[in-house]
Amino acid sequence: MDDYEAIRQLKARYFRLMDTKDWAGMRTVFTDDVVIDTTESGGPTVTGADEFMTFLTAALDGVITVHHGHTPEIELTSPTTARGIWAMEDNLRWPDGTELRGYGHYHESYRKIGDHWLIEQQKLTRLRTDMTAAQTRS
């Protein structure tokens, strides 16, 4: 498998593991020192894979998610580094029925360790966010 395909497979795993809440598997897609920046979409910047997993599992507790990534622009910057931009759409539904549908981009850098590509940095930007409040019953 070439490096471009390996990075596409990595991102596909990221989306699947996120949506199936396979947190142990999700941890394996990141470098130990990953930096995740969600400030442009209202969240924090988190440094460290274990710290991010603690944040993510709490933030998505009980939330049903569906993530899609599209049209990757991947650039190999050395034999062991790369960067990419992915168009994305995410759908989240909280237990109370509140829903979010977001559209934007993941801006990422990758590092190859041994034979495996991992996410080293990730920044989520949003072009649009649609929120639907939970319906109250009368």
N, CA, C and O atoms as CSV, one atom per row, in Angstrom:
chain,resi,resn,atom,element,x,y,z
A,1,MET,N,N,0.857,-1.168,0.000
A,1,MET,CA,C,0.000,0.000,0.000
A,1,MET,C,C,0.907,1.237,0.000
A,1,MET,O,O,1.878,1.300,0.755
A,2,ASP,N,N,0.589,2.206,-0.841
A,2,ASP,CA,C,1.413,3.414,-0.860
A,2,ASP,C,C,1.030,4.344,0.293
A,2,ASP,O,O,0.016,4.135,0.958
A,3,ASP,N,N,1.844,5.362,0.520
A,3,ASP,CA,C,1.640,6.257,1.665
A,3,ASP,C,C,0.327,7.028,1.576
A,3,ASP,O,O,-0.336,7.238,2.591
A,4,TYR,N,N,-0.053,7.451,0.376
A,4,TYR,CA,C,-1.317,8.183,0.223
A,4,TYR,C,C,-2.497,7.313,0.660
A,4,TYR,O,O,-3.377,7.765,1.392
A,5,GLU,N,N,-2.502,6.075,0.205
A,5,GLU,CA,C,-3.593,5.164,0.581
A,5,GLU,C,C,-3.550,4.847,2.069
A,5,GLU,O,O,-4.599,4.726,2.701
A,6,ALA,N,N,-2.367,4.710,2.634
A,6,ALA,CA,C,-2.244,4.434,4.070
A,6,ALA,C,C,-2.836,5.582,4.889
A,6,ALA,O,O,-3.476,5.339,5.912
A,7,ILE,N,N,-2.634,6.815,4.460
A,7,ILE,CA,C,-3.200,7.972,5.171
A,7,ILE,C,C,-4.713,8.005,4.990
A,7,ILE,O,O,-5.431,8.318,5.939
A,8,ARG,N,N,-5.215,7.692,3.801
A,8,ARG,CA,C,-6.675,7.619,3.608
A,8,ARG,C,C,-7.286,6.540,4.504
A,8,ARG,O,O,-8.354,6.745,5.080
A,9,GLN,N,N,-6.616,5.399,4.624
A,9,GLN,CA,C,-7.098,4.320,5.493
A,9,GLN,C,C,-7.085,4.754,6.958
A,9,GLN,O,O,-8.008,4.439,7.709
A,10,LEU,N,N,-6.047,5.471,7.359
A,10,LEU,CA,C,-5.957,6.000,8.727
A,10,LEU,C,C,-7.163,6.883,9.032
A,10,LEU,O,O,-7.792,6.739,10.080
A,11,LYS,N,N,-7.482,7.789,8.125
A,11,LYS,CA,C,-8.605,8.704,8.363
A,11,LYS,C,C,-9.939,7.954,8.352
A,11,LYS,O,O,-10.840,8.287,9.122
A,12,ALA,N,N,-10.071,6.963,7.499
A,12,ALA,CA,C,-11.287,6.147,7.498
A,12,ALA,C,C,-11.457,5.449,8.846
A,12,ALA,O,O,-12.561,5.400,9.389
A,13,ARG,N,N,-10.349,4.904,9.390
A,13,ARG,CA,C,-10.411,4.276,10.721
A,13,ARG,C,C,-10.822,5.291,11.777
A,13,ARG,O,O,-11.645,4.994,12.643
A,14,TYR,N,N,-10.248,6.489,11.705
A,14,TYR,CA,C,-10.576,7.552,12.656
A,14,TYR,C,C,-12.096,7.770,12.698
A,14,TYR,O,O,-12.692,7.783,13.775
A,15,PHE,N,N,-12.713,7.939,11.536
A,15,PHE,CA,C,-14.158,8.183,11.492
A,15,PHE,C,C,-14.940,6.985,12.031
A,15,PHE,O,O,-15.867,7.162,12.822
A,16,ARG,N,N,-14.584,5.780,11.618
A,16,ARG,CA,C,-15.312,4.586,12.071
A,16,ARG,C,C,-15.169,4.383,13.571
A,16,ARG,O,O,-16.152,4.116,14.261
A,17,LEU,N,N,-13.945,4.510,14.076
A,17,LEU,CA,C,-13.715,4.293,15.501
A,17,LEU,C,C,-14.419,5.349,16.345
A,17,LEU,O,O,-14.924,5.045,17.427
A,18,MET,N,N,-14.455,6.594,15.853
A,18,MET,CA,C,-15.184,7.653,16.556
A,18,MET,C,C,-16.670,7.302,16.658
A,18,MET,O,O,-17.261,7.366,17.737
A,19,ASP,N,N,-17.259,6.933,15.534
A,19,ASP,CA,C,-18.701,6.714,15.515
A,19,ASP,C,C,-19.132,5.423,16.207
A,19,ASP,O,O,-20.266,5.327,16.678
A,20,THR,N,N,-18.252,4.438,16.276
A,20,THR,CA,C,-18.585,3.195,16.982
A,20,THR,C,C,-18.155,3.234,18.444
A,20,THR,O,O,-18.372,2.282,19.193
A,21,LYS,N,N,-17.541,4.353,18.838
A,21,LYS,CA,C,-17.081,4.559,20.222
A,21,LYS,C,C,-16.082,3.490,20.649
A,21,LYS,O,O,-16.084,3.046,21.797
A,22,ASP,N,N,-15.226,3.082,19.710
A,22,ASP,CA,C,-14.142,2.150,20.007
A,22,ASP,C,C,-12.962,2.989,20.489
A,22,ASP,O,O,-12.055,3.300,19.716
A,23,TRP,N,N,-12.979,3.351,21.768
A,23,TRP,CA,C,-12.007,4.304,22.295
A,23,TRP,C,C,-10.593,3.737,22.337
A,23,TRP,O,O,-9.630,4.471,22.116
A,24,ALA,N,N,-10.454,2.445,22.614
A,24,ALA,CA,C,-9.114,1.846,22.607
A,24,ALA,C,C,-8.539,1.886,21.190
A,24,ALA,O,O,-7.366,2.209,21.001
A,25,GLY,N,N,-9.357,1.561,20.212
A,25,GLY,CA,C,-8.914,1.639,18.828
A,25,GLY,C,C,-8.625,3.062,18.406
A,25,GLY,O,O,-7.651,3.322,17.700
A,26,MET,N,N,-9.466,3.981,18.834
A,26,MET,CA,C,-9.296,5.396,18.485
A,26,MET,C,C,-7.955,5.921,18.982
A,26,MET,O,O,-7.301,6.699,18.289
A,27,ARG,N,N,-7.549,5.513,20.149
A,27,ARG,CA,C,-6.267,5.980,20.706
A,27,ARG,C,C,-5.100,5.638,19.786
A,27,ARG,O,O,-4.105,6.361,19.754
A,28,THR,N,N,-5.214,4.541,19.036
A,28,THR,CA,C,-4.108,4.069,18.209
A,28,THR,C,C,-3.911,4.870,16.926
A,28,THR,O,O,-2.929,4.635,16.220
A,29,VAL,N,N,-4.791,5.797,16.595
A,29,VAL,CA,C,-4.614,6.579,15.364
A,29,VAL,C,C,-3.790,7.846,15.602
A,29,VAL,O,O,-3.486,8.568,14.652
A,30,PHE,N,N,-3.426,8.126,16.859
A,30,PHE,CA,C,-2.712,9.354,17.202
A,30,PHE,C,C,-1.292,9.088,17.683
A,30,PHE,O,O,-1.010,8.045,18.273
A,31,THR,N,N,-0.394,10.051,17.423
A,31,THR,CA,C,0.910,10.032,18.085
A,31,THR,C,C,0.676,10.337,19.561
A,31,THR,O,O,-0.342,10.929,19.918
A,32,ASP,N,N,1.600,9.943,20.408
A,32,ASP,CA,C,1.449,10.204,21.840
A,32,ASP,C,C,1.351,11.698,22.133
A,32,ASP,O,O,0.658,12.106,23.065
A,33,ASP,N,N,2.044,12.517,21.335
A,33,ASP,CA,C,2.095,13.959,21.578
A,33,ASP,C,C,1.167,14.754,20.661
A,33,ASP,O,O,1.409,15.934,20.408
A,34,VAL,N,N,0.114,14.117,20.163
A,34,VAL,CA,C,-0.821,14.777,19.249
A,34,VAL,C,C,-1.328,16.100,19.837
A,34,VAL,O,O,-1.468,16.237,21.053
A,35,VAL,N,N,-1.598,17.062,18.963
A,35,VAL,CA,C,-2.229,18.326,19.353
A,35,VAL,C,C,-3.539,18.425,18.577
A,35,VAL,O,O,-3.541,18.416,17.346
A,36,ILE,N,N,-4.652,18.520,19.302
A,36,ILE,CA,C,-5.982,18.621,18.695
A,36,ILE,C,C,-6.533,20.006,19.010
A,36,ILE,O,O,-6.671,20.372,20.178
A,37,ASP,N,N,-6.846,20.776,17.973
A,37,ASP,CA,C,-7.325,22.146,18.124
A,37,ASP,C,C,-8.749,22.240,17.595
A,37,ASP,O,O,-8.982,22.139,16.391
A,38,THR,N,N,-9.702,22.436,18.509
A,38,THR,CA,C,-11.107,22.609,18.112
A,38,THR,C,C,-11.609,24.002,18.484
A,38,THR,O,O,-12.817,24.220,18.582
A,39,THR,N,N,-10.688,24.946,18.691
A,39,THR,CA,C,-11.087,26.279,19.153
A,39,THR,C,C,-11.981,27.005,18.153
A,39,THR,O,O,-12.866,27.759,18.558
A,40,GLU,N,N,-11.768,26.791,16.851
A,40,GLU,CA,C,-12.603,27.478,15.858
A,40,GLU,C,C,-14.024,26.933,15.804
A,40,GLU,O,O,-14.900,27.540,15.189
A,41,SER,N,N,-14.254,25.791,16.443
A,41,SER,CA,C,-15.612,25.259,16.509
A,41,SER,C,C,-16.142,25.255,17.944
A,41,SER,O,O,-17.087,24.534,18.263
A,42,GLY,N,N,-15.519,26.070,18.807
A,42,GLY,CA,C,-16.030,26.252,20.160
A,42,GLY,C,C,-15.443,25.349,21.215
A,42,GLY,O,O,-15.881,25.392,22.365
A,43,GLY,N,N,-14.467,24.532,20.868
A,43,GLY,CA,C,-13.876,23.613,21.835
A,43,GLY,C,C,-12.484,24.048,22.264
A,43,GLY,O,O,-12.060,25.167,21.975
A,44,PRO,N,N,-11.779,23.170,22.949
A,44,PRO,CA,C,-10.439,23.491,23.448
A,44,PRO,C,C,-9.343,23.034,22.485
A,44,PRO,O,O,-9.617,22.418,21.455
A,45,THR,N,N,-8.118,23.344,22.838
A,45,THR,CA,C,-6.936,22.694,22.266
A,45,THR,C,C,-6.445,21.712,23.313
A,45,THR,O,O,-6.278,22.073,24.478
A,46,VAL,N,N,-6.215,20.479,22.907
A,46,VAL,CA,C,-5.778,19.433,23.828
A,46,VAL,C,C,-4.468,18.853,23.299
A,46,VAL,O,O,-4.359,18.521,22.119
A,47,THR,N,N,-3.482,18.733,24.177
A,47,THR,CA,C,-2.188,18.165,23.815
A,47,THR,C,C,-2.023,16.821,24.507
A,47,THR,O,O,-2.215,16.701,25.717
A,48,GLY,N,N,-1.666,15.818,23.723
A,48,GLY,CA,C,-1.450,14.472,24.239
A,48,GLY,C,C,-2.622,13.561,23.905
A,48,GLY,O,O,-3.782,13.923,24.102
A,49,ALA,N,N,-2.304,12.373,23.396
A,49,ALA,CA,C,-3.360,11.448,22.983
A,49,ALA,C,C,-4.208,10.970,24.157
A,49,ALA,O,O,-5.430,10.884,24.039
A,50,ASP,N,N,-3.583,10.661,25.276
A,50,ASP,CA,C,-4.359,10.196,26.430
A,50,ASP,C,C,-5.266,11.308,26.949
A,50,ASP,O,O,-6.410,11.056,27.327
A,51,GLU,N,N,-4.755,12.532,26.966
A,51,GLU,CA,C,-5.555,13.675,27.417
A,51,GLU,C,C,-6.726,13.904,26.461
A,51,GLU,O,O,-7.843,14.188,26.894
A,52,PHE,N,N,-6.461,13.776,25.155
A,52,PHE,CA,C,-7.543,13.960,24.189
A,52,PHE,C,C,-8.606,12.877,24.350
A,52,PHE,O,O,-9.799,13.170,24.272
A,53,MET,N,N,-8.192,11.637,24.573
A,53,MET,CA,C,-9.166,10.565,24.734
A,53,MET,C,C,-10.032,10.793,25.975
A,53,MET,O,O,-11.227,10.498,25.956
A,54,THR,N,N,-9.445,11.310,27.043
A,54,THR,CA,C,-10.226,11.638,28.241
A,54,THR,C,C,-11.265,12.704,27.911
A,54,THR,O,O,-12.427,12.592,28.300
A,55,PHE,N,N,-10.835,13.744,27.186
A,55,PHE,CA,C,-11.756,14.805,26.773
A,55,PHE,C,C,-12.855,14.247,25.863
A,55,PHE,O,O,-14.037,14.505,26.087
A,56,LEU,N,N,-12.466,13.488,24.843
A,56,LEU,CA,C,-13.405,13.014,23.830
A,56,LEU,C,C,-14.456,12.079,24.406
A,56,LEU,O,O,-15.640,12.213,24.096
A,57,THR,N,N,-14.039,11.131,25.243
A,57,THR,CA,C,-15.000,10.182,25.800
A,57,THR,C,C,-16.033,10.881,26.676
A,57,THR,O,O,-17.199,10.487,26.696
A,58,ALA,N,N,-15.612,11.915,27.398
A,58,ALA,CA,C,-16.566,12.675,28.212
A,58,ALA,C,C,-17.479,13.513,27.325
A,58,ALA,O,O,-18.685,13.581,27.565
A,59,ALA,N,N,-16.913,14.150,26.303
A,59,ALA,CA,C,-17.703,15.030,25.433
A,59,ALA,C,C,-18.748,14.260,24.632
A,59,ALA,O,O,-19.816,14.796,24.336
A,60,LEU,N,N,-18.455,13.022,24.281
A,60,LEU,CA,C,-19.377,12.243,23.438
A,60,LEU,C,C,-20.139,11.169,24.199
A,60,LEU,O,O,-20.758,10.298,23.588
A,61,ASP,N,N,-20.099,11.221,25.531
A,61,ASP,CA,C,-20.832,10.244,26.332
A,61,ASP,C,C,-22.326,10.325,26.002
A,61,ASP,O,O,-22.958,11.360,26.215
A,62,GLY,N,N,-22.881,9.235,25.485
A,62,GLY,CA,C,-24.301,9.181,25.162
A,62,GLY,C,C,-24.678,9.837,23.847
A,62,GLY,O,O,-25.854,9.834,23.484
A,63,VAL,N,N,-23.723,10.399,23.122
A,63,VAL,CA,C,-24.001,11.101,21.873
A,63,VAL,C,C,-23.837,10.132,20.707
A,63,VAL,O,O,-22.819,9.447,20.602
A,64,ILE,N,N,-24.839,10.076,19.831
A,64,ILE,CA,C,-24.736,9.296,18.606
A,64,ILE,C,C,-24.101,10.206,17.560
A,64,ILE,O,O,-24.569,11.322,17.332
A,65,THR,N,N,-23.034,9.725,16.924
A,65,THR,CA,C,-22.317,10.541,15.948
A,65,THR,C,C,-22.210,9.825,14.609
A,65,THR,O,O,-22.149,8.598,14.537
A,66,VAL,N,N,-22.191,10.624,13.562
A,66,VAL,CA,C,-21.914,10.139,12.216
A,66,VAL,C,C,-20.965,11.149,11.591
A,66,VAL,O,O,-21.309,12.321,11.441
A,67,HIS,N,N,-19.774,10.697,11.229
A,67,HIS,CA,C,-18.758,11.559,10.622
A,67,HIS,C,C,-18.451,11.072,9.211
A,67,HIS,O,O,-18.310,9.873,8.970
A,68,HIS,N,N,-18.351,12.017,8.285
A,68,HIS,CA,C,-17.944,11.710,6.916
A,68,HIS,C,C,-16.783,12.616,6.541
A,68,HIS,O,O,-16.794,13.808,6.849
A,69,GLY,N,N,-15.785,12.053,5.878
A,69,GLY,CA,C,-14.667,12.830,5.353
A,69,GLY,C,C,-14.613,12.654,3.846
A,69,GLY,O,O,-14.843,11.563,3.325
A,70,HIS,N,N,-14.309,13.735,3.157
A,70,HIS,CA,C,-14.361,13.722,1.695
A,70,HIS,C,C,-13.173,14.474,1.095
A,70,HIS,O,O,-12.519,15.275,1.763
A,71,THR,N,N,-12.921,14.203,-0.145
A,71,THR,CA,C,-11.989,14.940,-1.004
A,71,THR,C,C,-10.683,15.303,-0.310
A,71,THR,O,O,-10.369,16.483,-0.158
A,72,PRO,N,N,-9.919,14.297,0.112
A,72,PRO,CA,C,-8.665,14.606,0.808
A,72,PRO,C,C,-7.633,15.237,-0.127
A,72,PRO,O,O,-7.468,14.829,-1.277
A,73,GLU,N,N,-6.949,16.242,0.408
A,73,GLU,CA,C,-5.781,16.825,-0.243
A,73,GLU,C,C,-4.587,16.420,0.618
A,73,GLU,O,O,-4.379,16.981,1.693
A,74,ILE,N,N,-3.814,15.463,0.157
A,74,ILE,CA,C,-2.707,14.916,0.943
A,74,ILE,C,C,-1.397,15.279,0.264
A,74,ILE,O,O,-1.234,15.097,-0.943
A,75,GLU,N,N,-0.462,15.797,1.060
A,75,GLU,CA,C,0.858,16.153,0.561
A,75,GLU,C,C,1.906,15.461,1.420
A,75,GLU,O,O,1.959,15.677,2.631
A,76,LEU,N,N,2.738,14.632,0.800
A,76,LEU,CA,C,3.869,14.035,1.508
A,76,LEU,C,C,4.961,15.084,1.581
A,76,LEU,O,O,5.402,15.590,0.549
A,77,THR,N,N,5.404,15.419,2.784
A,77,THR,CA,C,6.420,16.459,2.973
A,77,THR,C,C,7.808,15.882,3.221
A,77,THR,O,O,8.801,16.605,3.136
A,78,SER,N,N,7.889,14.605,3.521
A,78,SER,CA,C,9.151,13.862,3.669
A,78,SER,C,C,8.760,12.383,3.673
A,78,SER,O,O,7.572,12.065,3.612
A,79,PRO,N,N,9.725,11.483,3.742
A,79,PRO,CA,C,9.357,10.059,3.811
A,79,PRO,C,C,8.555,9.686,5.059
A,79,PRO,O,O,7.898,8.646,5.083
A,80,THR,N,N,8.604,10.535,6.103
A,80,THR,CA,C,7.902,10.199,7.355
A,80,THR,C,C,6.953,11.290,7.833
A,80,THR,O,O,6.471,11.226,8.963
A,81,THR,N,N,6.675,12.286,7.005
A,81,THR,CA,C,5.738,13.342,7.395
A,81,THR,C,C,4.827,13.683,6.223
A,81,THR,O,O,5.200,13.546,5.058
A,82,ALA,N,N,3.636,14.127,6.562
A,82,ALA,CA,C,2.656,14.516,5.545
A,82,ALA,C,C,1.669,15.477,6.176
A,82,ALA,O,O,1.600,15.618,7.397
A,83,ARG,N,N,0.909,16.132,5.319
A,83,ARG,CA,C,-0.201,16.955,5.807
A,83,ARG,C,C,-1.384,16.758,4.880
A,83,ARG,O,O,-1.242,16.356,3.725
A,84,GLY,N,N,-2.547,17.053,5.418
A,84,GLY,CA,C,-3.753,16.858,4.631
A,84,GLY,C,C,-4.881,17.759,5.081
A,84,GLY,O,O,-4.911,18.233,6.217
A,85,ILE,N,N,-5.809,17.985,4.163
A,85,ILE,CA,C,-7.041,18.711,4.448
A,85,ILE,C,C,-8.182,17.834,3.951
A,85,ILE,O,O,-8.173,17.361,2.815
A,86,TRP,N,N,-9.151,17.629,4.812
A,86,TRP,CA,C,-10.323,16.808,4.502
A,86,TRP,C,C,-11.587,17.642,4.661
A,86,TRP,O,O,-11.799,18.240,5.716
A,87,ALA,N,N,-12.423,17.690,3.642
A,87,ALA,CA,C,-13.762,18.231,3.819
A,87,ALA,C,C,-14.516,17.267,4.728
A,87,ALA,O,O,-14.353,16.052,4.620
A,88,MET,N,N,-15.338,17.805,5.620
A,88,MET,CA,C,-16.039,16.923,6.556
A,88,MET,C,C,-17.468,17.369,6.781
A,88,MET,O,O,-17.831,18.530,6.592
A,89,GLU,N,N,-18.265,16.393,7.195
A,89,GLU,CA,C,-19.622,16.637,7.674
A,89,GLU,C,C,-19.801,15.753,8.890
A,89,GLU,O,O,-19.441,14.576,8.872
A,90,ASP,N,N,-20.364,16.327,9.955
A,90,ASP,CA,C,-20.661,15.507,11.125
A,90,ASP,C,C,-22.077,15.771,11.589
A,90,ASP,O,O,-22.611,16.872,11.464
A,91,ASN,N,N,-22.660,14.717,12.128
A,91,ASN,CA,C,-24.016,14.763,12.677
A,91,ASN,C,C,-23.951,14.186,14.079
A,91,ASN,O,O,-23.462,13.074,14.280
A,92,LEU,N,N,-24.445,14.941,15.043
A,92,LEU,CA,C,-24.431,14.500,16.433
A,92,LEU,C,C,-25.836,14.619,17.014
A,92,LEU,O,O,-26.540,15.600,16.774
A,93,ARG,N,N,-26.232,13.611,17.779
A,93,ARG,CA,C,-27.528,13.650,18.470
A,93,ARG,C,C,-27.301,13.298,19.938
A,93,ARG,O,O,-26.833,12.208,20.266
A,94,TRP,N,N,-27.646,14.250,20.818
A,94,TRP,CA,C,-27.522,14.050,22.260
A,94,TRP,C,C,-28.728,13.288,22.783
A,94,TRP,O,O,-29.765,13.242,22.122
A,95,PRO,N,N,-28.607,12.694,23.957
A,95,PRO,CA,C,-29.709,11.909,24.515
A,95,PRO,C,C,-31.029,12.678,24.636
A,95,PRO,O,O,-32.098,12.074,24.558
A,96,ASP,N,N,-30.968,14.009,24.827
A,96,ASP,CA,C,-32.216,14.778,24.946
A,96,ASP,C,C,-32.845,15.106,23.597
A,96,ASP,O,O,-33.903,15.734,23.547
A,97,GLY,N,N,-32.208,14.691,22.501
A,97,GLY,CA,C,-32.750,14.935,21.164
A,97,GLY,C,C,-32.159,16.137,20.449
A,97,GLY,O,O,-32.451,16.354,19.273
A,98,THR,N,N,-31.341,16.917,21.124
A,98,THR,CA,C,-30.657,18.032,20.464
A,98,THR,C,C,-29.740,17.470,19.382
A,98,THR,O,O,-29.064,16.462,19.586
A,99,GLU,N,N,-29.726,18.141,18.222
A,99,GLU,CA,C,-28.900,17.669,17.116
A,99,GLU,C,C,-28.016,18.780,16.580
A,99,GLU,O,O,-28.391,19.952,16.576
A,100,LEU,N,N,-26.835,18.387,16.127
A,100,LEU,CA,C,-25.910,19.292,15.463
A,100,LEU,C,C,-25.533,18.668,14.133
A,100,LEU,O,O,-25.228,17.478,14.053
A,101,ARG,N,N,-25.559,19.476,13.102
A,101,ARG,CA,C,-25.027,19.065,11.799
A,101,ARG,C,C,-23.999,20.112,11.422
A,101,ARG,O,O,-24.310,21.298,11.309
A,102,GLY,N,N,-22.757,19.654,11.226
A,102,GLY,CA,C,-21.664,20.570,10.937
A,102,GLY,C,C,-20.990,20.265,9.619
A,102,GLY,O,O,-20.989,19.131,9.140
A,103,TYR,N,N,-20.417,21.308,9.047
A,103,TYR,CA,C,-19.712,21.202,7.771
A,103,TYR,C,C,-18.428,22.008,7.882
A,103,TYR,O,O,-18.439,23.138,8.372
A,104,GLY,N,N,-17.334,21.435,7.434
A,104,GLY,CA,C,-16.080,22.161,7.522
A,104,GLY,C,C,-14.924,21.347,7.021
A,104,GLY,O,O,-15.045,20.594,6.055
A,105,HIS,N,N,-13.784,21.504,7.695
A,105,HIS,CA,C,-12.553,20.836,7.267
A,105,HIS,C,C,-11.725,20.384,8.463
A,105,HIS,O,O,-11.702,21.031,9.509
A,106,TYR,N,N,-11.049,19.261,8.279
A,106,TYR,CA,C,-9.980,18.840,9.165
A,106,TYR,C,C,-8.672,19.215,8.482
A,106,TYR,O,O,-8.442,18.843,7.332
A,107,HIS,N,N,-7.817,19.946,9.183
A,107,HIS,CA,C,-6.464,20.273,8.730
A,107,HIS,C,C,-5.539,19.438,9.602
A,107,HIS,O,O,-5.538,19.588,10.824
A,108,GLU,N,N,-4.751,18.560,8.986
A,108,GLU,CA,C,-3.988,17.601,9.774
A,108,GLU,C,C,-2.541,17.507,9.312
A,108,GLU,O,O,-2.203,17.831,8.174
A,109,SER,N,N,-1.700,17.055,10.233
A,109,SER,CA,C,-0.356,16.612,9.879
A,109,SER,C,C,-0.204,15.198,10.403
A,109,SER,O,O,-0.827,14.809,11.391
A,110,TYR,N,N,0.640,14.435,9.719
A,110,TYR,CA,C,0.810,13.021,9.994
A,110,TYR,C,C,2.293,12.712,10.156
A,110,TYR,O,O,3.152,13.381,9.581
A,111,ARG,N,N,2.571,11.690,10.948
A,111,ARG,CA,C,3.938,11.204,11.134
A,111,ARG,C,C,3.931,9.687,10.937
A,111,ARG,O,O,3.058,8.985,11.447
A,112,LYS,N,N,4.900,9.208,10.202
A,112,LYS,CA,C,5.047,7.768,9.997
A,112,LYS,C,C,6.027,7.233,11.032
A,112,LYS,O,O,7.180,7.657,11.100
A,113,ILE,N,N,5.544,6.295,11.831
A,113,ILE,CA,C,6.364,5.653,12.854
A,113,ILE,C,C,6.402,4.174,12.501
A,113,ILE,O,O,5.378,3.492,12.520
A,114,GLY,N,N,7.594,3.687,12.180
A,114,GLY,CA,C,7.703,2.316,11.672
A,114,GLY,C,C,6.982,2.242,10.342
A,114,GLY,O,O,7.288,2.995,9.417
A,115,ASP,N,N,6.029,1.339,10.247
A,115,ASP,CA,C,5.245,1.187,9.016
A,115,ASP,C,C,3.883,1.861,9.088
A,115,ASP,O,O,3.074,1.699,8.175
A,116,HIS,N,N,3.604,2.620,10.157
A,116,HIS,CA,C,2.259,3.135,10.380
A,116,HIS,C,C,2.214,4.668,10.379
A,116,HIS,O,O,3.032,5.327,11.021
A,117,TRP,N,N,1.257,5.211,9.655
A,117,TRP,CA,C,0.986,6.651,9.698
A,117,TRP,C,C,0.051,6.937,10.857
A,117,TRP,O,O,-0.891,6.184,11.104
A,118,LEU,N,N,0.312,8.035,11.575
A,118,LEU,CA,C,-0.510,8.459,12.704
A,118,LEU,C,C,-0.823,9.944,12.574
A,118,LEU,O,O,-0.079,10.692,11.939
A,119,ILE,N,N,-1.919,10.359,13.175
A,119,ILE,CA,C,-2.274,11.776,13.204
A,119,ILE,C,C,-1.432,12.457,14.275
A,119,ILE,O,O,-1.427,12.039,15.433
A,120,GLU,N,N,-0.720,13.509,13.880
A,120,GLU,CA,C,0.187,14.237,14.764
A,120,GLU,C,C,-0.420,15.562,15.220
A,120,GLU,O,O,-0.213,15.990,16.355
A,121,GLN,N,N,-1.161,16.199,14.335
A,121,GLN,CA,C,-1.869,17.441,14.661
A,121,GLN,C,C,-3.182,17.443,13.907
A,121,GLN,O,O,-3.281,16.927,12.794
A,122,GLN,N,N,-4.187,18.035,14.533
A,122,GLN,CA,C,-5.494,18.132,13.890
A,122,GLN,C,C,-6.148,19.437,14.310
A,122,GLN,O,O,-6.182,19.782,15.491
A,123,LYS,N,N,-6.668,20.157,13.320
A,123,LYS,CA,C,-7.433,21.372,13.586
A,123,LYS,C,C,-8.764,21.246,12.864
A,123,LYS,O,O,-8.809,21.021,11.655
A,124,LEU,N,N,-9.845,21.391,13.618
A,124,LEU,CA,C,-11.184,21.330,13.055
A,124,LEU,C,C,-11.673,22.750,12.815
A,124,LEU,O,O,-11.691,23.572,13.731
A,125,THR,N,N,-12.067,23.033,11.580
A,125,THR,CA,C,-12.682,24.325,11.260
A,125,THR,C,C,-14.072,24.055,10.709
A,125,THR,O,O,-14.305,23.047,10.042
A,126,ARG,N,N,-14.977,24.952,10.989
A,126,ARG,CA,C,-16.351,24.784,10.518
A,126,ARG,C,C,-16.754,25.956,9.633
A,126,ARG,O,O,-16.474,27.116,9.934
A,127,LEU,N,N,-17.419,25.619,8.533
A,127,LEU,CA,C,-17.993,26.627,7.650
A,127,LEU,C,C,-19.423,26.946,8.056
A,127,LEU,O,O,-19.916,28.056,7.856
A,128,ARG,N,N,-20.074,25.942,8.633
A,128,ARG,CA,C,-21.483,26.084,8.995
A,128,ARG,C,C,-21.814,25.055,10.062
A,128,ARG,O,O,-21.316,23.929,10.037
A,129,THR,N,N,-22.658,25.455,10.992
A,129,THR,CA,C,-23.164,24.551,12.025
A,129,THR,C,C,-24.656,24.786,12.155
A,129,THR,O,O,-25.086,25.912,12.405
A,130,ASP,N,N,-25.447,23.744,11.991
A,130,ASP,CA,C,-26.895,23.812,12.162
A,130,ASP,C,C,-27.258,23.062,13.439
A,130,ASP,O,O,-26.940,21.882,13.587
A,131,MET,N,N,-27.925,23.756,14.361
A,131,MET,CA,C,-28.369,23.142,15.608
A,131,MET,C,C,-29.888,23.037,15.598
A,131,MET,O,O,-30.585,23.960,15.175
A,132,THR,N,N,-30.386,21.905,16.067
A,132,THR,CA,C,-31.812,21.706,16.244
A,132,THR,C,C,-32.046,21.381,17.703
A,132,THR,O,O,-31.506,20.408,18.227
A,133,ALA,N,N,-32.850,22.195,18.355
A,133,ALA,CA,C,-33.127,21.988,19.767
A,133,ALA,C,C,-33.996,20.760,19.966
A,133,ALA,O,O,-34.763,20.372,19.085
A,134,ALA,N,N,-33.861,20.155,21.138
A,134,ALA,CA,C,-34.712,19.037,21.490
A,134,ALA,C,C,-36.161,19.476,21.474
A,134,ALA,O,O,-36.489,20.588,21.888
A,135,GLN,N,N,-37.016,18.610,21.000
A,135,GLN,CA,C,-38.446,18.900,20.969
A,135,GLN,C,C,-39.032,18.653,22.346
A,135,GLN,O,O,-38.814,17.599,22.943
A,136,THR,N,N,-39.779,19.630,22.848
A,136,THR,CA,C,-40.451,19.432,24.132
A,136,THR,C,C,-41.873,18.967,23.884
A,136,THR,O,O,-42.529,19.398,22.936
A,137,ARG,N,N,-42.331,18.092,24.740
A,137,ARG,CA,C,-43.700,17.581,24.620
A,137,ARG,C,C,-44.617,18.357,25.568
A,137,ARG,O,O,-44.259,18.644,26.710
A,138,SER,N,N,-45.786,18.683,25.072
A,138,SER,CA,C,-46.738,19.407,25.928
A,138,SER,C,C,-47.788,18.495,26.474
A,138,SER,O,O,-48.668,18.938,27.213
